[in-house]
Amino acid sequence: MTLSELPPSEADRALHPDILSRLTLATVGPPMDRDADRLAAAVGGKVVVITGASFGQGEATARLLASAGATVVLAARTRERLDEIVDEIRTAGGTAHSYRLDLGDMAAVDFFADRVLTDHGRVDILIHNAGKSLRRSVYRSAERMRDMEAMVGVNFLGPMRLTLALLPAMRAAGGGHIINVATAGLWMSPAAPRWGFYLGCKAGFDTWIRSVGMETSADGIDVTSVYAGHIKSRMVATKWVTRVPGHTPAEAAHVLAHAITHRPRALAPRGMAAVRLLGIAFEAPLTIALTLLDRRGVETPASNTAFLRAMAATSAAPGDR
Ligand SMILES: NC(=O)c1ccc[n+]([C@@H]2O[C@H](COP(=O)([O-])OP(=O)(O)OC[C@H]3O[C@@H](n4cnc5c(N)ncnc54)[C@H](OP(=O)(O)O)[C@@H]3O)[C@@H](O)[C@H]2O)c1
């Protein structure tokens, strides 16, 4: 099967890469791998677990890797959506399996890892793609403790537990590859107001998994951190963000393909190292500027709506915050 036979994801059918995105990403975007043969050689016959495969980059990556001959294991909470994607992949001749997984539920994470190893015997590549972003003031956060716990589950504790559950089998098999989808935001500024939970969880897990990689490389288990830039997924589907140049999920899948075929320790948009250095050099004025900007700031319409919806949904359960 060739990559051109890949059924496009629903998101990608609606999204066409715009000229500005194309130009920006061609100059400063992260490297991508579009070499179908190289990808097939890297993943053909391999078992690849992708968390957060029901939408966005995870879905597109599942489709891409299946078309290159991998056995893809799709995990997320929206089981019906996963089943639809699996059906489409199978119809196109690929091999795919869906599993319901809530990374905020540690017992479910252990159960999932056991099931996958029982059903498929091994995991060759584990892609920590699931994630949830949140832009919210600290005072509002204090009213929504359950959202904070969910953030820590999906972005930090869940992937950590999943890694620990699968590592012994990878080691026994003689090697493997773990890919973490972090965010380029970690390279831009040490901190940003209202993004504390998201950036904190992403930074925490990324530091942990990079440390793990330094230990596991002796056993042939490589770790790659992908510092993703803007992906035009439902995660950032607000009016002004959609205008910012970015990858469609299908393009972002080719960034993960590069991670798989080249196995670097880190993969980031080109020029991010310079941005990082500038961030360190100008940390004090940057912090003051972001702080002052935040004082003028209000919640964006999107984060406001998300907060009000969440409050309304739990107002029926007093004390459940
Ligand atoms: N979009 C961007 O601009 C951008 C930038 C930098 C980094 N990233 C990172 O890229 C990754 C992919 O994001 P995306 O843009 O493709 O967003 P997306 O379309 O919203 O996909 C997120 C995926 O995570 C899954 N997920 C959320 N909570 C989960 C939970 N508790 N347990 C299991 N799965 C869960 C979702 O599935 P269910 O809802 O079905 O569970 C969904 O499949 C994320 O790690 C994100 O932080 C995105």
The ligand as an ORCA input file, in Angstrom:
! r2SCAN-3c Opt
* xyz 0 1
  N      -2.837     21.704     18.606
  C      -1.712     22.365     18.851
  O      -1.485     23.482     18.362
  C      -0.658     21.727     19.718
  C       0.521     22.446     19.971
  C       1.509     21.855     20.756
  C       1.316     20.584     21.267
  N       0.142     19.916     21.024
  C      -0.015     18.574     21.595
  O      -0.312     17.681     20.535
  C      -1.023     16.551     21.053
  C      -2.198     16.229     20.143
  O      -3.134     17.288     20.245
  P      -4.146     17.693     19.078
  O      -3.803     19.074     18.680
  O      -4.221     16.623     18.052
  O      -5.495     17.797     19.942
  P      -6.904     17.027     19.873
  O      -7.397     16.959     18.480
  O      -7.747     17.698     20.898
  O      -6.538     15.556     20.348
  C      -6.261     15.262     21.687
  C      -6.433     13.773     21.879
  O      -6.178     13.455     23.263
  C      -7.219     12.590     23.693
  N      -7.434     12.714     25.142
  C      -7.800     13.825     25.833
  N      -7.960     13.527     27.130
  C      -7.696     12.197     27.259
  C      -7.706     11.296     28.361
  N      -8.027     11.699     29.608
  N      -7.375     10.004     28.138
  C      -7.053      9.584     26.887
  N      -7.033     10.372     25.809
  C      -7.358     11.674     26.001
  C      -8.446     13.020     22.907
  O      -9.365     11.943     22.764
  P     -10.704     11.731     23.640
  O     -11.304     13.076     23.878
  O     -11.501     10.825     22.763
  O     -10.219     11.056     24.894
  C      -7.835     13.305     21.544
  O      -7.776     12.139     20.769
  C      -1.384     16.923     22.493
  O      -0.503     16.292     23.388
  C      -1.170     18.416     22.542
  O      -0.867     18.871     23.851
  C      -0.847     20.459     20.264
*
